[in-house]
Amino acid sequence: MKAIVVESENLSVQDVPDPSPAAGEVVIDVVAAGVNRADILQRAGNYPPPPGASETLGLEVSGRISALGDQVSGWAVGDEVCALLAGGGYAEKVAVPAEQVMQVPRGVDLVSAAALPEVACTVSSNVFDTAHLSTGELLLIHGGSSGIGTHATQLAHAMGARVAVTARTQAKLDRCREYGAEILIDYTRDDFAQILKDNGGADVILDIIGAKYLSSNIKALSTDGRLVIIGMQGGTKAELPIGLLLAKRLSVMGTTLRARPVHGPGGKAEVVAATMARTWPLIEAGKVEPVVDRTFPLADAAAAHDHLNSGDAIGKVLLTVE
Ligand SMILES: NC(=O)c1ccc[n+]([C@@H]2O[C@H](COP(=O)([O-])OP(=O)(O)OC[C@H]3O[C@@H](n4cnc5c(N)ncnc54)[C@H](OP(=O)(O)O)[C@@H]3O)[C@@H](O)[C@H]2O)c1
């Protein structure tokens, strides 16, 4: 099969051996693959795949099942699916544990389905199962126009929460409003912590910045607020204002999806099942939609990375396999 191979940070299409399904795995003939920031980090040598995972880039795909390993039940050859991967998505075929495979929600086309696994599993697990956002609460989402941000906004809005977002331009904030955000903050101009305080404080913050925002995030939280950090774009080391943490009874949490085991508490099987139960009915009801900014052919993966790096994308960037 063809796959994207990384050599000294250059990406090229090469012939590599087809994957065969181990026990408990299925093989998917890939139709589309999501592009994630993690892929760009891995390409630069800064985010190695977890032990045992494919060296090929790519954390999510959509496509059709073409082979079943032993001990797989519930799936058949020809099923149209999307899947969460530990790696291997930038290819014509990928093997994946059956528990990480999801039906394509009714009403979603097969290419757009590749925009769902990473954002849906990340947002559902962090915002709801980890930070326990509930109806009527206020969620602050940093990077509201990102793939994660556009999905988190729609899901939280559909679940009856209020949403505040940060973004860099008015055009991005306008799109966030369309997805259900009501407090729109241009972080290049405005002090998000002050705006949140003026609105009673955030009950939950979904943060992708890390160190640079830690202190302001703590200020922006209301009493009993929960900060869940899923990205480190603004660095990894910062001082924690412990006085405020105690006074406001705050929780600070961090998670990553890729490194989770397949099975066991908090494993990918559990995350995928909970995500499908929570989010798929809302997608099928038209309350949450995949947000695809642009698609590129698999061979143009480098151009897709450049586009994600440009900061111009709103929602997800995808690769398509002809
Ligand atoms: N822990 C996990 O399991 C997990 C899983 C998936 C993704 N993630 C993380 O989630 C983040 C989003 O990923 P993605 O693939 O959806 O999109 P992405 O393209 O990585 O999005 C980056 C976002 O960061 C925003 N941003 C940059 N500087 C900012 C600042 N100072 N304040 C607020 N926003 C800022 C950008 O918006 P502007 O253009 O408006 O600046 C852009 O929307 C990434 O950091 C990724 O690593 C984590």
The ligand as an SDF file (V2000), in Angstrom:
LIG
                    3D

 48 52  0  0  0  0  0  0  0  0999 V2000
   -4.4670   16.1990   25.1840 N   0  0  0  0  0  0  0  0  0  0  0  0
   -5.1010   15.6460   24.1690 C   0  0  0  0  0  0  0  0  0  0  0  0
   -5.5160   14.5000   24.2340 O   0  0  0  0  0  0  0  0  0  0  0  0
   -5.3450   16.4360   22.9050 C   0  0  0  0  0  0  0  0  0  0  0  0
   -6.0570   15.8540   21.8430 C   0  0  0  0  0  0  0  0  0  0  0  0
   -6.2830   16.6210   20.6840 C   0  0  0  0  0  0  0  0  0  0  0  0
   -5.7940   17.9260   20.6120 C   0  0  0  0  0  0  0  0  0  0  0  0
   -5.0890   18.4340   21.6570 N   0  0  0  0  0  0  0  0  0  0  0  0
   -4.5660   19.8130   21.5930 C   0  0  0  0  0  0  0  0  0  0  0  0
   -5.6400   20.6930   21.3550 O   0  0  0  0  0  0  0  0  0  0  0  0
   -5.1580   21.8290   20.6620 C   0  0  0  0  0  0  0  0  0  0  0  0
   -6.0680   22.1260   19.4950 C   0  0  0  0  0  0  0  0  0  0  0  0
   -5.8400   21.1640   18.5150 O   0  0  0  0  0  0  0  0  0  0  0  0
   -6.5410   21.2180   17.0860 P   0  0  0  0  0  0  0  0  0  0  0  0
   -5.9590   20.1190   16.2980 O   0  0  0  0  0  0  0  0  0  0  0  0
   -7.9940   21.2860   17.2760 O   0  0  0  0  0  0  0  0  0  0  0  0
   -6.1540   22.6280   16.4210 O   0  0  0  0  0  0  0  0  0  0  0  0
   -4.8290   23.4640   16.2080 P   0  0  0  0  0  0  0  0  0  0  0  0
   -4.6930   23.8210   14.8140 O   0  0  0  0  0  0  0  0  0  0  0  0
   -3.6810   22.8450   16.8800 O   0  0  0  0  0  0  0  0  0  0  0  0
   -5.3070   24.7530   16.9580 O   0  0  0  0  0  0  0  0  0  0  0  0
   -4.4670   25.6040   17.6110 C   0  0  0  0  0  0  0  0  0  0  0  0
   -5.3610   26.6990   18.1560 C   0  0  0  0  0  0  0  0  0  0  0  0
   -4.6340   27.4320   19.1210 O   0  0  0  0  0  0  0  0  0  0  0  0
   -5.1710   28.7370   19.1070 C   0  0  0  0  0  0  0  0  0  0  0  0
   -4.2670   29.6330   19.8190 N   0  0  0  0  0  0  0  0  0  0  0  0
   -2.9590   29.8460   19.5740 C   0  0  0  0  0  0  0  0  0  0  0  0
   -2.4670   30.7140   20.4840 N   0  0  0  0  0  0  0  0  0  0  0  0
   -3.4910   31.0370   21.3180 C   0  0  0  0  0  0  0  0  0  0  0  0
   -3.6160   31.8730   22.4560 C   0  0  0  0  0  0  0  0  0  0  0  0
   -2.5700   32.5490   22.9490 N   0  0  0  0  0  0  0  0  0  0  0  0
   -4.8190   31.9510   23.0710 N   0  0  0  0  0  0  0  0  0  0  0  0
   -5.8820   31.2590   22.6120 C   0  0  0  0  0  0  0  0  0  0  0  0
   -5.8270   30.4440   21.5360 N   0  0  0  0  0  0  0  0  0  0  0  0
   -4.6480   30.3440   20.9030 C   0  0  0  0  0  0  0  0  0  0  0  0
   -5.3330   29.0220   17.6320 C   0  0  0  0  0  0  0  0  0  0  0  0
   -6.3060   29.9900   17.4310 O   0  0  0  0  0  0  0  0  0  0  0  0
   -6.0170   31.4730   16.8700 P   0  0  0  0  0  0  0  0  0  0  0  0
   -5.7350   31.3450   15.4020 O   0  0  0  0  0  0  0  0  0  0  0  0
   -7.2870   32.1820   17.1620 O   0  0  0  0  0  0  0  0  0  0  0  0
   -4.8180   31.9800   17.6170 O   0  0  0  0  0  0  0  0  0  0  0  0
   -5.8430   27.6870   17.0990 C   0  0  0  0  0  0  0  0  0  0  0  0
   -7.2460   27.6830   17.0900 O   0  0  0  0  0  0  0  0  0  0  0  0
   -3.7060   21.5490   20.2810 C   0  0  0  0  0  0  0  0  0  0  0  0
   -2.8770   22.1950   21.2140 O   0  0  0  0  0  0  0  0  0  0  0  0
   -3.6170   20.0550   20.4310 C   0  0  0  0  0  0  0  0  0  0  0  0
   -2.3100   19.6330   20.7270 O   0  0  0  0  0  0  0  0  0  0  0  0
   -4.8600   17.7330   22.7750 C   0  0  0  0  0  0  0  0  0  0  0  0
  1  2  1  0
  2  3  2  0
  2  4  1  0
  4  5  1  0
  4 48  2  0
  5  6  2  0
  6  7  1  0
  7  8  2  0
  8  9  1  0
  8 48  1  0
  9 10  1  0
  9 46  1  0
 10 11  1  0
 11 12  1  0
 11 44  1  0
 12 13  1  0
 13 14  1  0
 14 15  2  0
 14 16  1  0
 14 17  1  0
 17 18  1  0
 18 19  2  0
 18 20  1  0
 18 21  1  0
 21 22  1  0
 22 23  1  0
 23 24  1  0
 23 42  1  0
 24 25  1  0
 25 26  1  0
 25 36  1  0
 26 27  1  0
 26 35  1  0
 27 28  2  0
 28 29  1  0
 29 30  1  0
 29 35  2  0
 30 31  1  0
 30 32  2  0
 32 33  1  0
 33 34  2  0
 34 35  1  0
 36 37  1  0
 36 42  1  0
 37 38  1  0
 38 39  2  0
 38 40  1  0
 38 41  1  0
 42 43  1  0
 44 45  1  0
 44 46  1  0
 46 47  1  0
M  CHG  2   8   1  16  -1
M  END
$$$$
